[in-house]
Amino acid sequence: MSEQTKTFPWRAVIQMVLIVIVAPLLPMLISGRWDWWQAWVYALLSILSFAVSRALAARRHPDLISERARFMEAKDTKPWDKVLAPLLGLGSVVILIVAGLDKLFGWSSAFSLGTHIISVIAILLGYAFSSWALIENRFFSGTVRIQTERGHHVVSTGPYKLVRHPGYAGGLFGYVFIPLLLDSLWAFVPTILLAGVMILRTALEDRTLQAELPGYREFAQKTKYRLISGIW
């Protein structure tokens, strides 16, 4: 076996395929309904938004993609985020699993076409806002840590003029509409739990940045809200 084969990050590639391609298809895989157009729309939005945002981010900040690829290896990740970060990933998958089971067993009635269209637009807007944050912020890591080795500093441009954590804000906004697009009232249960974890992580991350990142307190005085402008 060549040295190149030994060092090739197969584990990371497999994880990426499962997260980016397999996970969005879970509603159809579970329900067996491959004619479910709403699920196809969701899957395409998810996969394309991931691919486009990472391509644009890599073009602007080439080192950001490698940082995000090895985020699980970071030794200085905050202890609480070693729990919350995986919970967020798991929660997003559970939403899709529940939606697939709901479709399989017919637990919920279908929403109107208008609701589906509004949901598609809302999910797209949420993904776009989160992607804007990723592209704008060179330090948009997968876990909460102060990236001293990368010259971590405050980013206050783009969506960060609107809220301090636009990546979470866009994600939270999009998640709320996934159950509506996939006709699943039961999927709101993991969605609400996921929102709670996301809000907790936002609060803890914001507290960490204010305590440890130079200039963040001043930034917080200018951009007053964490997630939702005018509310919190």
BELKALIN-V595653 format. One record per residue. N is the residue number from 1. RES is the residue in one small letter. PHI is phi in degrees with one decimal (NA if undefined). NEAR is the number of other C-alpha atoms within 10 Angstrom. D_LAST is the distance of its C-alpha to the last C-alpha in Angstrom with 1 decimal. Layout:
# BELKALIN-V595653
N|RES|PHI|NEAR|D_LAST ; N|RES|PHI|NEAR|D_LAST
This chain:
# BELKALIN-V595653
1|m|NA|5|54.6 ; 2|s|-71.7|6|53.6 ; 3|e|-63.0|7|51.1 ; 4|q|-62.7|8|48.9 ; 5|t|-67.0|9|48.7 ; 6|k|-63.9|9|48.0 ; 7|t|-91.7|8|45.1 ; 8|f|-66.5|10|43.5 ; 9|p|-76.9|11|40.1 ; 10|w|-60.3|11|41.0 ; 11|r|-61.1|8|38.5 ; 12|a|-65.5|12|35.6 ; 13|v|-65.4|12|37.2 ; 14|i|-63.2|11|37.6 ; 15|q|-61.2|12|34.0 ; 16|m|-64.4|13|32.9 ; 17|v|-62.8|11|35.2 ; 18|l|-64.6|13|33.9 ; 19|i|-74.7|15|30.2 ; 20|v|-84.6|17|30.6 ; 21|i|-108.2|17|33.5 ; 22|v|-71.3|14|34.3 ; 23|a|-56.2|19|30.9 ; 24|p|-62.4|24|30.1 ; 25|l|-90.3|23|33.6 ; 26|l|-55.1|22|33.1 ; 27|p|-56.2|29|32.8 ; 28|m|-78.5|23|36.1 ; 29|l|-63.1|15|37.7 ; 30|i|-76.2|17|37.0 ; 31|s|-80.7|18|37.8 ; 32|g|75.2|14|40.7 ; 33|r|-97.6|14|39.7 ; 34|w|-82.7|12|40.2 ; 35|d|-98.3|9|40.4 ; 36|w|-81.7|14|36.8 ; 37|w|-66.9|13|35.6 ; 38|q|-64.2|19|31.9 ; 39|a|-67.7|24|32.0 ; 40|w|-64.7|17|33.8 ; 41|v|-62.1|14|31.3 ; 42|y|-60.0|21|28.5 ; 43|a|-59.9|21|30.6 ; 44|l|-66.1|15|31.5 ; 45|l|-60.7|17|28.0 ; 46|s|-64.3|19|27.0 ; 47|i|-67.7|17|30.1 ; 48|l|-67.8|14|30.2 ; 49|s|-64.5|17|26.6 ; 50|f|-63.3|15|27.2 ; 51|a|-63.4|13|30.5 ; 52|v|-67.2|12|29.6 ; 53|s|-63.7|19|26.4 ; 54|r|-68.5|19|28.4 ; 55|a|-64.9|15|31.3 ; 56|l|-68.9|16|29.4 ; 57|a|-65.5|23|27.6 ; 58|a|-64.9|17|31.0 ; 59|r|-68.2|13|32.5 ; 60|r|-87.2|14|30.1 ; 61|h|-132.3|18|29.5 ; 62|p|-56.5|14|32.5 ; 63|d|-80.0|14|31.6 ; 64|l|-67.9|21|28.1 ; 65|i|-65.0|18|29.7 ; 66|s|-67.6|12|31.9 ; 67|e|-62.0|20|29.0 ; 68|r|-71.3|16|27.2 ; 69|a|-68.9|15|30.6 ; 70|r|-113.2|13|31.2 ; 71|f|-64.1|16|27.8 ; 72|m|-71.1|14|29.2 ; 73|e|-90.6|11|31.9 ; 74|a|-63.8|15|29.6 ; 75|k|-81.3|9|30.7 ; 76|d|-100.4|11|27.8 ; 77|t|-60.6|17|25.1 ; 78|k|-62.1|17|23.0 ; 79|p|-53.9|11|24.7 ; 80|w|-67.9|12|21.6 ; 81|d|-80.3|17|21.0 ; 82|k|-68.1|13|24.6 ; 83|v|-97.6|11|23.6 ; 84|l|-71.2|18|20.1 ; 85|a|-60.4|18|21.2 ; 86|p|-63.9|12|24.2 ; 87|l|-62.1|16|22.4 ; 88|l|-63.7|18|20.1 ; 89|g|-63.0|12|23.4 ; 90|l|-65.2|13|25.2 ; 91|g|-61.4|20|22.5 ; 92|s|-64.9|17|22.7 ; 93|v|-73.1|18|26.5 ; 94|v|-61.9|19|26.6 ; 95|i|-55.2|25|24.8 ; 96|l|-71.0|26|27.8 ; 97|i|-63.4|23|30.3 ; 98|v|-63.6|22|29.4 ; 99|a|-61.8|30|29.5 ; 100|g|-65.5|26|32.9 ; 101|l|-65.9|21|34.2 ; 102|d|-60.3|22|33.0 ; 103|k|-66.4|23|35.0 ; 104|l|-62.7|15|37.9 ; 105|f|-101.8|9|38.3 ; 106|g|65.3|13|37.1 ; 107|w|-71.2|14|34.6 ; 108|s|-117.1|15|32.5 ; 109|s|-84.1|11|33.7 ; 110|a|-72.1|16|32.9 ; 111|f|-83.7|15|30.4 ; 112|s|-74.4|11|31.6 ; 113|l|-60.2|10|32.2 ; 114|g|-60.3|9|29.7 ; 115|t|-64.2|15|27.0 ; 116|h|-63.0|20|28.2 ; 117|i|-64.8|13|28.1 ; 118|i|-60.8|14|24.6 ; 119|s|-65.6|23|23.5 ; 120|v|-60.0|21|25.4 ; 121|i|-62.6|14|23.8 ; 122|a|-65.2|20|20.3 ; 123|i|-62.7|24|21.1 ; 124|l|-61.7|19|22.8 ; 125|l|-64.4|16|19.8 ; 126|g|-62.7|24|17.5 ; 127|y|-63.7|25|20.3 ; 128|a|-64.7|18|20.9 ; 129|f|-67.5|22|17.4 ; 130|s|-64.1|25|17.5 ; 131|s|-65.4|24|21.1 ; 132|w|-59.8|20|20.3 ; 133|a|-63.3|26|18.1 ; 134|l|-60.5|23|21.0 ; 135|i|-68.8|22|23.6 ; 136|e|-77.5|20|21.9 ; 137|n|-106.7|23|21.2 ; 138|r|-65.0|22|24.4 ; 139|f|-107.3|22|22.7 ; 140|f|-77.6|18|20.9 ; 141|s|-82.2|19|22.6 ; 142|g|-81.6|16|22.8 ; 143|t|-132.4|22|21.9 ; 144|v|-84.5|25|20.0 ; 145|r|-161.0|22|22.5 ; 146|i|-89.2|19|23.4 ; 147|q|-88.1|16|25.9 ; 148|t|-61.5|9|28.3 ; 149|e|-69.5|6|31.2 ; 150|r|-110.1|12|29.6 ; 151|g|69.4|8|28.6 ; 152|h|-53.0|14|24.9 ; 153|h|-145.3|16|23.0 ; 154|v|-69.5|17|19.7 ; 155|v|-109.0|19|19.3 ; 156|s|-124.6|18|17.6 ; 157|t|-101.9|11|19.3 ; 158|g|60.0|15|18.9 ; 159|p|-67.4|20|15.6 ; 160|y|-73.3|21|14.3 ; 161|k|-78.0|16|14.5 ; 162|l|-95.3|18|11.8 ; 163|v|-141.7|23|9.1 ; 164|r|-77.5|26|10.1 ; 165|h|-131.2|22|10.8 ; 166|p|-66.2|24|12.3 ; 167|g|-63.5|23|14.8 ; 168|y|-68.0|23|12.6 ; 169|a|-60.5|23|10.8 ; 170|g|-65.5|24|14.3 ; 171|g|-63.6|20|15.7 ; 172|l|-62.7|23|13.4 ; 173|f|-61.9|21|14.1 ; 174|g|-67.5|22|17.8 ; 175|y|-59.3|22|18.2 ; 176|v|-59.7|20|17.4 ; 177|f|-95.2|22|20.3 ; 178|i|-62.8|26|22.8 ; 179|p|-60.6|23|24.1 ; 180|l|-69.2|23|24.6 ; 181|l|-66.5|26|26.6 ; 182|l|-95.6|27|28.6 ; 183|d|56.6|25|29.4 ; 184|s|-133.6|25|28.1 ; 185|l|-66.6|17|26.5 ; 186|w|-65.4|16|27.1 ; 187|a|-68.5|24|25.0 ; 188|f|-68.6|19|21.9 ; 189|v|-63.0|14|22.5 ; 190|p|-67.0|20|22.1 ; 191|t|-64.4|22|19.3 ; 192|i|-64.9|16|17.2 ; 193|l|-63.5|15|18.3 ; 194|l|-63.1|23|17.5 ; 195|a|-61.3|19|13.9 ; 196|g|-62.2|14|13.8 ; 197|v|-64.4|17|15.4 ; 198|m|-65.8|21|13.2 ; 199|i|-66.4|18|10.0 ; 200|l|-61.9|13|12.3 ; 201|r|-63.8|20|13.8 ; 202|t|-60.4|19|10.7 ; 203|a|-62.9|14|10.0 ; 204|l|-68.4|16|13.8 ; 205|e|-65.3|19|14.3 ; 206|d|-63.0|19|11.9 ; 207|r|-63.1|13|13.8 ; 208|t|-63.8|16|17.0 ; 209|l|-65.3|18|16.6 ; 210|q|-64.9|16|15.9 ; 211|a|-83.1|12|19.0 ; 212|e|-121.1|13|21.3 ; 213|l|-101.7|16|20.7 ; 214|p|-57.0|13|22.3 ; 215|g|89.9|14|20.4 ; 216|y|-71.9|21|16.9 ; 217|r|-61.8|17|16.0 ; 218|e|-66.8|11|17.2 ; 219|f|-61.3|17|15.3 ; 220|a|-64.8|17|12.0 ; 221|q|-74.6|9|13.2 ; 222|k|-86.6|14|13.9 ; 223|t|-100.2|17|11.0 ; 224|k|-77.6|17|8.2 ; 225|y|-107.8|18|5.1 ; 226|r|-80.0|22|5.7 ; 227|l|-117.9|22|5.9 ; 228|i|-122.3|17|5.4 ; 229|s|-59.2|13|6.5 ; 230|g|88.2|9|6.4 ; 231|i|-120.2|8|3.8 ; 232|w|-153.4|10|0.0
